[in-house]
Amino acid sequence: MGSTFNSLVGLIILALDIWAILNVIKSGSTLGIKVLWILLIALLPVVGLVIWAIAGPRGNVRI
């Protein structure tokens, strides 16, 4: 039962990381900033995602 829960949490984190990376790519930031954010999210999946959610570049979302 524990491994099933861990697998589900891992898949959720992977999906959120992919979503964050796509949002970084769609943002209006410079290429260097985008690369740094993508590396941070990819190398530190949980911590990078939290930092990106707080301080990262936003995508081109129109309200």
N, C-alpha and C positions, 0 to 999 in steps of 0.2 A: 504494500500500500504506500509506503514511504517513497519508493522509487517512482511510482506513478505521479505522485504529487510533485516531486522534484522535476520530473520531465515536463509536467504541465507548466510549472513556474519558469523553467528554462525556455519553453516555447513562447510564453508570454513576453519574456524579456527579449528574446530574439525578434519577435514581431514589433515590439516597441522600438527597439534599436533600428530596425529597418525603416520604420515610419519616421524616426528622428533623422536618420541619414537622408531620406528623401526630402524632408522639410529643409534640411541644411542645403541640399543641392538646389532647391527651388528659391532659396533666399536671395536677396540682392547683395549679399556680402561679396567681397573680393575672393578670388580663387585661393589665395593663401589662407585666409580665414576659414573658408570652407574645408580645405584640406586638414587644417588643425582640428576643427570640430569633428570631422569624420574620423580622424585618427583617435581622438579622445573617446568618442563613442564606441569605436571598434575595439580599442585596447582595454578600456575599462567599462564594460557594458552597463553595469548598474550605476556606478558612480558617475560615469560620463553622461548617462541619460539624465540623472538628477541635476547635474551641473548645467547641461544643455537646457533642461526645462526651466531652470531659474534664469540663466544668463545668455542663452544661445540666440543666434539670429533667427528671425521669424521668416516663414515662407511668405509668398505673395498671396496672402489671404485677404479677400475683399468682403467687407461687411455691408 
